[in-house]
Amino acid sequence: MLLVNELKYSKKKHQWVPATWWETLKSKEESDLEFTKISKINATNRRSGAIDGNALVTHTLGRKSCYDVFKELGESATPHKLFEKTRKKKKGEWVNPRAAQTHAAFKEEMSRPTSIGEAPDEYRSYYNAVNGFDKKSRLFGTGDKRAEVWYEPPYNKGARRSFSYAPSMVSQIATQMNNE
């Protein structure tokens, strides 16, 4: 089955496409300035961070969801482990420069000195490494809703970095268990 996008960019009319549809699709881009503007924005977004016009790979999941990977990790799941599982190739390479930079920032956060005898907090370090939640209350590298397991999402979705780290009940219990 062909998608509308494939029809729009094809050179010849397919037999099953009514002539009126074909003419509308072909004339839409030339006549509608808003449509053209949105098409250009979408094309740019598909190639964000692109090298030589080819879009960069963003994760290694394929059709699998972040939730499935989260379930596979089980009780050992942490934001950074989920990030590594979904952004690192089998050969150990990162899928794109942003993933490599995030990992480096996480390692730097983990190496920062803490109080004497206190281990660095992996949850806080990851949160700081990815600069917190984005405008849509998502945490980079954890999927659409996975971050809510470890962190309280911000109430004000417009405030990107004004939200401070607030561990969820799960991470608080995990920290208590690790300390004991």
MDAnalysis code that builds the backbone (N, CA, C; Angstrom):
import MDAnalysis as mda
import numpy as np

u = mda.Universe.empty(540, n_residues=180, atom_resindex=np.repeat(np.arange(180), 3), trajectory=True)
u.add_TopologyAttr("name", ["N", "CA", "C"] * 180)
u.add_TopologyAttr("resid", np.arange(1, 181))
u.add_TopologyAttr("resname", ["MET", "LEU", "LEU", "VAL", "ASN", "GLU", "LEU", "LYS", "TYR", "SER", "LYS", "LYS", "LYS", "HIS", "GLN", "TRP", "VAL", "PRO", "ALA", "THR", "TRP", "TRP", "GLU", "THR", "LEU", "LYS", "SER", "LYS", "GLU", "GLU", "SER", "ASP", "LEU", "GLU", "PHE", "THR", "LYS", "ILE", "SER", "LYS", "ILE", "ASN", "ALA", "THR", "ASN", "ARG", "ARG", "SER", "GLY", "ALA", "ILE", "ASP", "GLY", "ASN", "ALA", "LEU", "VAL", "THR", "HIS", "THR", "LEU", "GLY", "ARG", "LYS", "SER", "CYS", "TYR", "ASP", "VAL", "PHE", "LYS", "GLU", "LEU", "GLY", "GLU", "SER", "ALA", "THR", "PRO", "HIS", "LYS", "LEU", "PHE", "GLU", "LYS", "THR", "ARG", "LYS", "LYS", "LYS", "LYS", "GLY", "GLU", "TRP", "VAL", "ASN", "PRO", "ARG", "ALA", "ALA", "GLN", "THR", "HIS", "ALA", "ALA", "PHE", "LYS", "GLU", "GLU", "MET", "SER", "ARG", "PRO", "THR", "SER", "ILE", "GLY", "GLU", "ALA", "PRO", "ASP", "GLU", "TYR", "ARG", "SER", "TYR", "TYR", "ASN", "ALA", "VAL", "ASN", "GLY", "PHE", "ASP", "LYS", "LYS", "SER", "ARG", "LEU", "PHE", "GLY", "THR", "GLY", "ASP", "LYS", "ARG", "ALA", "GLU", "VAL", "TRP", "TYR", "GLU", "PRO", "PRO", "TYR", "ASN", "LYS", "GLY", "ALA", "ARG", "ARG", "SER", "PHE", "SER", "TYR", "ALA", "PRO", "SER", "MET", "VAL", "SER", "GLN", "ILE", "ALA", "THR", "GLN", "MET", "ASN", "ASN", "GLU"])
u.atoms.positions = np.array([
    [0.841, -1.182, 0.000],
    [0.000, 0.000, 0.000],
    [0.889, 1.250, 0.000],
    [0.606, 2.159, -0.869],
    [1.375, 3.392, -0.966],
    [0.870, 4.426, 0.025],
    [1.775, 5.208, 0.521],
    [1.411, 6.301, 1.401],
    [1.155, 7.551, 0.577],
    [0.453, 8.494, 1.158],
    [0.152, 9.745, 0.456],
    [1.441, 10.455, 0.071],
    [2.450, 10.399, 0.958],
    [3.733, 11.033, 0.679],
    [4.362, 10.443, -0.581],
    [4.278, 9.121, -0.724],
    [4.826, 8.474, -1.912],
    [4.082, 8.913, -3.161],
    [2.777, 9.091, -3.039],
    [1.989, 9.573, -4.174],
    [2.402, 10.984, -4.561],
    [2.592, 11.808, -3.539],
    [2.906, 13.214, -3.781],
    [4.194, 13.375, -4.578],
    [5.193, 12.522, -4.280],
    [6.485, 12.668, -4.924],
    [6.676, 11.761, -6.143],
    [5.700, 10.931, -6.448],
    [5.848, 10.063, -7.621],
    [5.629, 10.867, -8.898],
    [6.252, 10.412, -9.967],
    [6.200, 11.136, -11.244],
    [4.938, 10.823, -12.036],
    [4.417, 9.588, -11.897],
    [3.234, 9.226, -12.686],
    [2.074, 8.847, -11.779],
    [0.880, 8.991, -12.292],
    [-0.346, 8.693, -11.558],
    [-0.549, 7.187, -11.501],
    [-0.847, 6.676, -10.335],
    [-1.164, 5.257, -10.188],
    [-2.594, 5.019, -10.643],
    [-2.869, 3.827, -11.136],
    [-4.183, 3.525, -11.709],
    [-5.321, 3.677, -10.712],
    [-5.096, 3.314, -9.477],
    [-6.162, 3.331, -8.489],
    [-6.457, 4.723, -7.933],
    [-5.603, 5.721, -8.255],
    [-5.791, 7.077, -7.747],
    [-6.718, 7.854, -8.673],
    [-7.830, 8.381, -8.133],
    [-8.728, 9.189, -8.973],
    [-8.007, 10.431, -9.512],
    [-8.363, 10.834, -10.705],
    [-7.712, 11.966, -11.370],
    [-7.808, 13.245, -10.550],
    [-8.947, 13.480, -9.884],
    [-9.101, 14.699, -9.086],
    [-8.132, 14.714, -7.899],
    [-7.921, 13.565, -7.271],
    [-6.955, 13.484, -6.171],
    [-5.558, 13.800, -6.664],
    [-5.227, 13.231, -7.814],
    [-3.886, 13.396, -8.367],
    [-3.596, 14.870, -8.642],
    [-4.548, 15.544, -9.245],
    [-4.370, 16.963, -9.556],
    [-4.262, 17.797, -8.273],
    [-5.063, 17.452, -7.274],
    [-5.009, 18.180, -6.003],
    [-3.648, 18.008, -5.339],
    [-3.141, 16.782, -5.320],
    [-1.830, 16.534, -4.716],
    [-0.727, 17.291, -5.435],
    [-0.769, 17.294, -6.736],
    [0.275, 17.950, -7.514],
    [0.201, 19.472, -7.419],
    [-0.988, 20.029, -7.298],
    [-1.118, 21.484, -7.254],
    [-1.005, 22.037, -5.830],
    [-1.158, 21.191, -4.825],
    [-1.161, 21.634, -3.426],
    [0.130, 22.360, -3.053],
    [1.260, 21.784, -3.410],
    [2.537, 22.352, -2.997],
    [2.779, 23.717, -3.635],
    [2.367, 23.881, -4.890],
    [2.602, 25.168, -5.554],
    [1.669, 26.264, -5.059],
    [0.427, 25.904, -4.694],
    [-0.557, 26.930, -4.370],
    [-0.613, 27.297, -2.888],
    [-0.309, 26.358, -2.008],
    [-0.487, 26.592, -0.581],
    [0.859, 26.900, 0.085],
    [1.071, 28.170, 0.438],
    [2.329, 28.584, 1.039],
    [2.531, 27.957, 2.426],
    [1.447, 27.823, 3.204],
    [1.551, 27.213, 4.536],
    [1.990, 25.758, 4.419],
    [1.437, 25.046, 3.431],
    [1.809, 23.647, 3.186],
    [3.295, 23.550, 2.834],
    [3.770, 24.441, 1.987],
    [5.179, 24.451, 1.586],
    [6.079, 24.738, 2.779],
    [5.678, 25.695, 3.606],
    [6.465, 26.045, 4.785],
    [6.576, 24.848, 5.742],
    [5.458, 24.181, 6.012],
    [5.452, 23.023, 6.908],
    [6.263, 21.874, 6.318],
    [6.168, 21.685, 5.004],
    [6.942, 20.618, 4.349],
    [8.442, 20.840, 4.525],
    [8.881, 22.086, 4.382],
    [10.314, 22.389, 4.548],
    [10.758, 22.173, 5.991],
    [9.936, 22.567, 6.942],
    [10.257, 22.366, 8.358],
    [10.354, 20.873, 8.666],
    [9.394, 20.101, 8.174],
    [9.404, 18.654, 8.404],
    [10.623, 17.994, 7.781],
    [11.002, 18.422, 6.582],
    [12.180, 17.852, 5.925],
    [13.438, 18.158, 6.731],
    [13.528, 19.363, 7.266],
    [14.674, 19.737, 8.100],
    [14.707, 18.905, 9.379],
    [13.544, 18.730, 10.003],
    [13.476, 17.950, 11.242],
    [13.873, 16.495, 11.022],
    [13.489, 15.929, 9.889],
    [13.860, 14.538, 9.605],
    [15.365, 14.386, 9.458],
    [16.031, 15.441, 9.055],
    [17.476, 15.388, 8.868],
    [18.228, 16.134, 9.972],
    [17.619, 16.309, 11.129],
    [18.285, 17.064, 12.189],
    [19.590, 16.398, 12.571],
    [20.637, 17.191, 12.627],
    [21.952, 16.664, 12.949],
    [22.557, 15.855, 11.823],
    [22.019, 15.996, 10.622],
    [22.432, 15.150, 9.506],
    [23.830, 15.471, 9.009],
    [24.457, 14.435, 8.512],
    [25.748, 14.575, 7.866],
    [25.529, 14.206, 6.403],
    [25.914, 15.067, 5.491],
    [25.729, 14.838, 4.056],
    [24.263, 14.609, 3.683],
    [23.326, 15.233, 4.397],
    [21.916, 15.130, 4.060],
    [21.231, 13.873, 4.554],
    [21.966, 12.910, 5.119],
    [21.354, 11.697, 5.645],
    [21.084, 11.873, 7.131],
    [19.898, 11.487, 7.557],
    [19.536, 11.638, 8.962],
    [20.394, 10.734, 9.839],
    [20.711, 11.210, 11.029],
    [21.483, 10.419, 11.981],
    [20.585, 9.390, 12.656],
    [21.165, 8.281, 13.028],
    [20.443, 7.267, 13.779],
    [20.215, 7.817, 15.178],
    [19.031, 7.586, 15.743],
    [18.742, 8.119, 17.068],
    [18.714, 7.052, 18.151],
    [18.451, 5.803, 17.801],
    [18.457, 4.727, 18.795],
    [18.637, 3.386, 18.095],
    [18.807, 2.326, 18.885],
    [19.066, 0.997, 18.327],
    [17.899, 0.050, 18.525],
    [16.727, 0.565, 18.830],
    [15.599, -0.287, 19.179],
    [14.892, -0.928, 17.996],
    [14.920, -0.289, 16.847],
    [14.118, -0.789, 15.730],
    [12.648, -0.641, 16.074],
    [11.898, -1.755, 16.041],
    [10.464, -1.700, 16.334],
    [10.156, -1.879, 17.820],
    [11.147, -2.226, 18.597],
    [10.949, -2.451, 20.025],
    [10.760, -1.111, 20.736],
    [9.929, -1.090, 21.757],
    [9.704, 0.149, 22.499],
    [10.652, 0.246, 23.693],
    [10.801, 1.454, 24.215],
    [11.608, 1.666, 25.416],
    [11.015, 0.883, 26.585],
    [9.721, 0.751, 26.609],
    [9.069, 0.006, 27.683],
    [9.514, -1.454, 27.680],
    [9.640, -2.055, 26.493],
    [10.099, -3.439, 26.398],
    [11.524, -3.584, 26.936],
    [12.386, -2.644, 26.602],
    [13.770, -2.683, 27.093],
    [13.774, -2.487, 28.605],
    [12.928, -1.598, 29.092],
    [12.810, -1.358, 30.526],
    [12.424, -2.653, 31.248],
    [11.452, -3.394, 30.681],
    [11.034, -4.662, 31.285],
    [12.160, -5.689, 31.243],
    [12.936, -5.708, 30.155],
    [14.065, -6.638, 30.045],
    [15.116, -6.367, 31.124],
    [15.363, -5.095, 31.402],
    [16.350, -4.739, 32.422],
    [15.868, -5.101, 33.826],
    [14.561, -5.111, 34.009],
    [13.981, -5.509, 35.288],
    [14.333, -4.562, 36.417],
    [14.633, -5.142, 37.579],
    [14.900, -4.333, 38.769],
    [16.189, -3.531, 38.667],
    [17.087, -3.952, 37.787],
    [18.360, -3.231, 37.661],
    [18.245, -2.005, 36.758],
    [17.048, -1.728, 36.266],
    [16.858, -0.606, 35.341],
    [17.109, 0.734, 36.024],
    [17.971, 1.516, 35.413],
    [18.213, 2.892, 35.830],
    [18.150, 3.728, 34.560],
    [18.007, 5.042, 34.675],
    [17.924, 5.854, 33.462],
    [19.144, 5.684, 32.554],
    [20.337, 5.619, 33.140],
    [21.536, 5.511, 32.314],
    [21.669, 4.130, 31.686],
    [21.281, 3.074, 32.388],
    [21.322, 1.728, 31.792],
    [20.358, 1.636, 30.620],
    [19.167, 2.226, 30.770],
    [18.203, 2.255, 29.669],
    [18.775, 3.046, 28.503],
    [19.407, 4.177, 28.798],
    [20.031, 5.010, 27.772],
    [21.107, 4.226, 27.024],
    [21.995, 3.539, 27.761],
    [23.060, 2.757, 27.125],
    [22.498, 1.650, 26.253],
    [21.465, 0.979, 26.745],
    [20.873, -0.143, 26.011],
    [20.234, 0.325, 24.704],
    [19.700, 1.526, 24.689],
    [18.985, 2.014, 23.510],
    [19.813, 2.906, 22.596],
    [20.987, 3.362, 23.065],
    [21.788, 4.295, 22.263],
    [23.182, 3.782, 21.912],
    [23.527, 2.578, 22.323],
    [24.851, 2.029, 22.049],
    [24.720, 0.843, 21.103],
    [25.549, 0.828, 20.064],
    [25.527, -0.275, 19.104],
    [26.232, -1.500, 19.693],
    [26.066, -2.641, 19.045],
    [26.676, -3.881, 19.529],
    [28.200, -3.786, 19.580],
    [28.794, -3.019, 18.677],
    [30.252, -2.868, 18.640],
    [30.762, -1.882, 19.692],
    [29.854, -1.294, 20.458],
    [30.255, -0.363, 21.510],
    [30.279, 1.085, 21.085],
    [29.917, 1.377, 19.846],
    [29.884, 2.759, 19.353],
    [28.548, 3.395, 19.721],
    [28.565, 4.698, 19.921],
    [27.329, 5.430, 20.166],
    [26.654, 5.719, 18.835],
    [25.330, 5.784, 18.824],
    [24.588, 5.950, 17.575],
    [24.786, 7.314, 16.936],
    [25.061, 8.331, 17.740],
    [25.275, 9.670, 17.194],
    [26.092, 10.491, 18.187],
    [26.580, 11.644, 17.774],
    [27.410, 12.467, 18.667],
    [26.692, 12.912, 19.941],
    [25.388, 13.174, 19.860],
    [24.665, 13.621, 21.058],
    [24.661, 12.521, 22.129],
    [24.513, 11.273, 21.709],
    [24.534, 10.169, 22.671],
    [25.905, 10.065, 23.333],
    [26.959, 10.220, 22.544],
    [28.319, 10.164, 23.100],
    [28.552, 11.312, 24.083],
    [28.072, 12.509, 23.743],
    [28.223, 13.668, 24.623],
    [27.442, 13.481, 25.922],
    [26.254, 12.900, 25.818],
    [25.439, 12.659, 27.015],
    [26.130, 11.668, 27.940],
    [26.694, 10.611, 27.362],
    [27.398, 9.615, 28.162],
    [28.619, 10.248, 28.846],
    [29.351, 11.060, 28.110],
    [30.518, 11.735, 28.691],
    [30.097, 12.670, 29.830],
    [29.002, 13.388, 29.638],
    [28.504, 14.283, 30.687],
    [28.072, 13.479, 31.919],
    [27.468, 12.313, 31.686],
    [27.065, 11.455, 32.807],
    [28.286, 10.975, 33.591],
    [29.306, 10.523, 32.868],
    [30.518, 10.045, 33.538],
    [31.176, 11.175, 34.339],
    [31.159, 12.380, 33.780],
    [31.719, 13.538, 34.479],
    [30.919, 13.833, 35.747],
    [29.589, 13.764, 35.650],
    [28.735, 13.995, 36.822],
    [29.001, 12.941, 37.894],
    [29.192, 11.691, 37.476],
    [29.431, 10.605, 38.430],
    [30.801, 10.739, 39.106],
    [31.749, 11.382, 38.434],
    [33.091, 11.504, 38.997],
    [33.250, 12.730, 39.908],
    [32.241, 13.582, 39.952],
    [32.318, 14.771, 40.808],
    [32.347, 14.348, 42.271],
    [33.157, 15.039, 43.064],
    [33.253, 14.665, 44.474],
    [31.948, 14.934, 45.226],
    [31.649, 14.035, 46.158],
    [30.472, 14.188, 47.002],
    [30.948, 14.239, 48.451],
    [30.021, 14.217, 49.364],
    [30.388, 14.202, 50.786],
    [31.242, 12.970, 51.072],
    [32.045, 13.052, 52.094],
    [32.957, 11.967, 52.448],
    [32.157, 10.701, 52.747],
    [32.551, 9.600, 52.101],
    [31.901, 8.312, 52.317],
    [30.579, 8.149, 51.606],
    [30.189, 9.105, 50.776],
    [28.903, 9.042, 50.075],
    [29.142, 8.752, 48.603],
    [28.437, 7.773, 48.076],
    [28.561, 7.427, 46.656],
    [27.763, 8.430, 45.829],
    [28.211, 8.702, 44.599],
    [27.443, 9.629, 43.754],
    [26.075, 9.034, 43.409],
    [25.071, 9.869, 43.324],
    [23.708, 9.441, 43.010],
    [23.562, 9.318, 41.492],
    [23.351, 8.088, 41.020],
    [23.251, 7.840, 39.585],
    [22.048, 8.552, 38.971],
    [20.945, 8.617, 39.709],
    [19.730, 9.261, 39.200],
    [19.931, 10.761, 39.033],
    [20.510, 11.390, 40.032],
    [20.775, 12.834, 39.963],
    [21.793, 13.136, 38.864],
    [22.820, 12.294, 38.761],
    [23.868, 12.504, 37.757],
    [23.304, 12.418, 36.351],
    [22.435, 11.439, 36.107],
    [21.850, 11.311, 34.770],
    [20.948, 12.501, 34.464],
    [20.147, 12.896, 35.435],
    [19.256, 14.039, 35.270],
    [20.053, 15.284, 34.893],
    [21.162, 15.515, 35.589],
    [21.999, 16.682, 35.302],
    [22.693, 16.554, 33.950],
    [23.095, 15.336, 33.579],
    [23.805, 15.128, 32.314],
    [22.925, 15.438, 31.104],
    [21.629, 15.166, 31.207],
    [20.727, 15.421, 30.074],
    [20.011, 16.761, 30.197],
    [20.395, 17.568, 31.180],
    [19.801, 18.891, 31.408],
    [18.321, 18.831, 31.743],
    [17.902, 17.798, 32.419],
    [16.529, 17.712, 32.906],
    [15.511, 17.428, 31.829],
    [14.271, 17.686, 32.161],
    [13.165, 17.440, 31.240],
    [13.135, 18.495, 30.142],
    [12.617, 18.106, 28.973],
    [12.455, 19.071, 27.892],
    [11.075, 19.727, 27.990],
    [10.704, 20.495, 26.990],
    [9.439, 21.228, 27.013],
    [8.221, 20.313, 27.084],
    [8.358, 19.087, 26.600],
    [7.238, 18.152, 26.590],
    [7.306, 17.173, 27.761],
    [8.045, 17.521, 28.788],
    [8.207, 16.702, 29.995],
    [8.809, 15.332, 29.699],
    [9.748, 15.284, 28.758],
    [10.446, 14.042, 28.449],
    [11.890, 14.169, 28.915],
    [12.480, 13.033, 29.247],
    [13.870, 12.999, 29.656],
    [14.639, 12.252, 28.572],
    [15.631, 12.907, 27.990],
    [16.367, 12.342, 26.863],
    [16.893, 10.940, 27.169],
    [16.630, 10.019, 26.254],
    [17.182, 8.676, 26.356],
    [16.366, 7.682, 27.147],
    [15.200, 8.086, 27.649],
    [14.415, 7.166, 28.463],
    [13.061, 6.836, 27.867],
    [12.792, 7.267, 26.655],
    [11.499, 6.980, 26.054],
    [10.461, 7.991, 26.492],
    [9.253, 7.806, 25.995],
    [8.204, 8.789, 26.207],
    [7.811, 8.952, 27.669],
    [7.517, 7.878, 28.373],
    [7.026, 7.979, 29.746],
    [7.906, 7.259, 30.768],
    [8.982, 6.656, 30.368],
    [9.822, 5.872, 31.280],
    [10.399, 6.694, 32.411],
    [10.700, 7.952, 32.195],
    [11.344, 8.781, 33.215],
    [10.467, 8.943, 34.449],
    [9.149, 8.814, 34.298],
    [8.250, 8.981, 35.429],
    [8.448, 7.900, 36.484],
    [9.082, 6.804, 36.122],
    [9.374, 5.751, 37.090],
    [10.400, 6.250, 38.100],
    [11.354, 7.047, 37.640],
    [12.453, 7.499, 38.497],
    [12.305, 8.926, 38.990],
    [11.641, 9.776, 38.223],
    [11.586, 11.207, 38.530],
    [10.143, 11.682, 38.530],
    [9.891, 12.721, 39.312],
    [8.602, 13.390, 39.237],
    [8.646, 14.333, 38.047],
    [7.702, 14.212, 37.116],
    [7.732, 15.139, 35.973],
    [7.393, 16.559, 36.418],
    [7.876, 17.544, 35.686],
    [7.597, 18.939, 36.066],
    [6.119, 19.262, 35.895],
    [5.610, 20.090, 36.772],
    [4.209, 20.504, 36.672],
    [4.040, 21.534, 35.570],
    [5.004, 22.427, 35.430],
    [4.952, 23.458, 34.411],
    [5.718, 22.950, 33.195],
    [5.003, 22.522, 32.167],
    [5.655, 21.938, 31.004],
    [6.488, 22.950, 30.229],
    [6.207, 24.222, 30.399],
    [6.962, 25.237, 29.679],
    [8.316, 25.541, 30.302],
    [8.493, 25.206, 31.557],
    [9.741, 25.510, 32.250],
    [10.726, 24.378, 32.048],
    [11.682, 24.571, 31.181],
    [12.592, 23.499, 30.805],
    [13.570, 23.145, 31.916],
    [14.323, 24.101, 32.406],
    [15.358, 23.770, 33.378],
    [15.098, 24.373, 34.763],
    [13.942, 24.989, 34.965],
    [13.671, 25.562, 36.273],
    [13.282, 24.465, 37.263],
    [12.956, 23.284, 36.750],
    [12.583, 22.159, 37.592],
    [13.829, 21.521, 38.174],
    [13.849, 21.332, 39.472],
    [15.007, 20.693, 40.089],
    [14.745, 19.199, 40.231],
    [15.803, 18.463, 40.417],
    [15.718, 17.011, 40.559],
    [14.861, 16.658, 41.768],
    [13.870, 15.804, 41.549],
    [13.036, 15.316, 42.642],
    [12.845, 13.825, 42.438],
    [13.527, 12.989, 43.201],
    [13.452, 11.555, 42.959],
    [12.062, 10.988, 43.223],
    [11.677, 10.017, 42.432],
    [10.390, 9.365, 42.627],
    [10.493, 8.408, 43.799],
    [9.392, 7.842, 44.174],
    [9.369, 6.890, 45.284],
    [10.260, 5.686, 44.981],
    [10.247, 5.209, 43.743],
    [11.045, 4.047, 43.373],
    [12.527, 4.316, 43.593],
    [13.009, 5.463, 43.121],
    [14.433, 5.752, 43.274],
    [14.790, 6.031, 44.735],
    [13.872, 6.610, 45.514],
    [14.135, 6.830, 46.935],
    [14.285, 5.504, 47.661],
    [13.399, 4.554, 47.363],
    [13.470, 3.234, 47.996],
    [14.747, 2.510, 47.575],
    [15.085, 2.609, 46.271],
    [16.303, 1.964, 45.778],
    [17.537, 2.536, 46.469],
    [17.582, 3.857, 46.660],
    [18.706, 4.498, 47.338],
    [18.793, 4.023, 48.791],
    [17.656, 3.939, 49.468],
    [17.643, 3.464, 50.853],
    [18.147, 2.031, 50.936],
    [17.724, 1.178, 50.004],
    [18.160, -0.218, 50.001],
    [19.645, -0.328, 49.737],
    [20.174, 0.499, 48.850],
    [21.611, 0.488, 48.556],
    [22.426, 0.946, 49.743],
    [21.914, 1.927, 50.488],
    [22.621, 2.439, 51.659],
    [22.650, 1.419, 52.795],
    [21.603, 0.599, 52.888],
    [21.545, -0.424, 53.939],
    [22.264, -1.648, 53.495],
])
